[in-house]
Amino acid sequence: MAARPATGTAKVAGAAGSAGSGTKAGAAASVAGNGGSGPAAAGAGGTEDGWRRRVMLHLERRKRFPPGGTDGTVRVTFTIDRSGNVLSARIARPAANGALNREAEKLLKRASPLPAPPPDVGSGATLTLTVPLIFER
């Protein structure tokens, strides 16, 4: 295991678009267009994958390991508009540690706006994403 700073770090899983990508926990961000009514198109030329990676890196840079937190994963679902503004967010699968869940909710407010989706990702005015947020010391 790699050395971690004393203050702790938080990792985001799913920066790549497939389960076999070697990302922590092998999870991929899922995207639904039209307010969550269906999966987004695969994205021509990797456009969607590149955007997902930018979203995940954006979250990673703004995440903090909370006081009283323990290692764990929080799965969050959030909706953004075409400009990247977070319109709503909820915990889809909580961590056992409440401090991680609270940090995940704060993170989505703090990180807004996220990178705007490319025009060919999704089909409506909003997109709903579900991503795992991994917290490790």
C-alpha positions in Angstrom: 0.0 0.0 0.0 1.3 3.4 -0.9 2.3 5.9 1.8 -0.4 8.4 2.7 0.0 11.9 4.1 -0.7 12.2 7.8 -3.8 14.3 7.2 -5.3 11.6 5.1 -6.5 11.7 1.5 -9.7 10.7 -0.3 -9.7 8.8 -3.5 -12.4 8.8 -6.2 -13.1 5.5 -7.9 -14.4 5.3 -11.4 -12.3 7.8 -13.2 -12.0 5.4 -16.1 -15.0 4.1 -17.9 -14.9 0.4 -17.4 -14.7 -2.1 -14.5 -11.5 -3.6 -15.8 -9.7 -0.3 -15.9 -7.6 -0.8 -12.8 -9.3 1.9 -10.8 -9.7 1.5 -7.1 -12.6 -0.9 -6.5 -13.0 -1.3 -10.2 -16.1 0.9 -10.3 -17.2 3.2 -13.1 -19.2 6.4 -12.9 -22.6 5.8 -14.4 -24.4 8.6 -16.3 -28.0 9.0 -17.1 -29.3 11.7 -19.4 -32.8 13.3 -19.5 -33.0 13.6 -15.7 -32.1 10.0 -15.2 -34.4 8.4 -17.7 -31.8 6.3 -19.4 -28.1 5.7 -20.0 -26.1 8.2 -21.9 -24.7 7.3 -25.3 -21.3 5.7 -25.3 -19.8 8.9 -26.5 -18.0 9.1 -29.8 -14.2 8.9 -29.7 -14.1 8.6 -25.9 -15.6 12.1 -25.3 -17.8 10.8 -22.5 -14.9 8.9 -20.8 -12.7 12.0 -20.9 -15.5 14.1 -19.4 -16.1 11.4 -16.7 -12.4 11.5 -15.9 -12.4 15.3 -15.6 -15.5 15.2 -13.3 -13.8 12.6 -11.0 -10.6 14.5 -10.9 -12.5 17.7 -10.1 -14.1 15.9 -7.1 -10.8 14.3 -6.0 -9.1 17.7 -5.8 -11.8 19.1 -3.6 -12.3 16.2 -1.3 -11.2 16.2 2.4 -10.8 13.4 4.8 -13.2 14.3 7.6 -12.2 14.4 11.3 -13.5 11.2 12.9 -13.7 9.5 9.6 -12.5 6.0 8.9 -11.6 4.3 5.6 -14.7 3.7 3.6 -16.7 4.3 0.4 -19.8 6.5 -0.1 -21.7 6.1 -3.3 -23.4 9.3 -4.3 -26.0 10.2 -7.0 -26.3 13.7 -8.2 -27.9 15.7 -11.0 -26.2 18.5 -12.9 -27.3 20.9 -15.6 -25.6 21.4 -18.9 -23.3 24.0 -17.3 -22.1 21.5 -14.6 -24.1 23.1 -11.7 -25.1 20.5 -9.1 -28.9 20.7 -8.9 -29.5 17.9 -6.4 -27.5 15.2 -4.6 -28.1 12.2 -2.3 -26.3 9.4 -0.8 -27.1 6.3 -2.9 -25.1 3.9 -0.6 -23.8 5.3 2.7 -20.6 4.3 4.4 -20.7 2.8 7.8 -19.0 6.0 9.1 -21.4 9.0 9.3 -18.5 11.5 9.0 -17.8 10.2 5.5 -21.4 10.5 4.4 -21.5 14.1 5.6 -18.3 14.9 3.8 -19.6 13.4 0.6 -22.7 15.7 0.7 -20.5 18.8 1.5 -18.1 17.8 -1.3 -20.8 18.0 -3.9 -21.8 21.5 -2.8 -18.2 22.6 -2.6 -17.3 21.2 -6.0 -20.1 22.8 -7.9 -19.9 23.7 -10.8 -18.4 20.5 -12.1 -16.9 20.3 -15.6 -19.7 20.8 -18.1 -20.7 17.7 -20.1 -20.0 17.7 -23.8 -23.0 18.2 -26.1 -23.0 14.6 -27.2 -23.3 13.2 -23.6 -26.9 12.7 -22.5 -29.9 13.9 -24.3 -31.7 16.3 -21.9 -31.2 19.5 -19.9 -29.8 17.5 -17.0 -27.6 14.5 -16.3 -27.7 12.2 -13.3 -24.4 10.5 -12.2 -23.7 7.9 -9.6 -20.1 7.6 -8.4 -18.2 5.9 -5.6 -16.1 8.2 -3.4 -13.3 6.2 -1.7 -11.9 7.7 1.5 -8.5 6.3 2.7 -6.0 7.5 5.2 
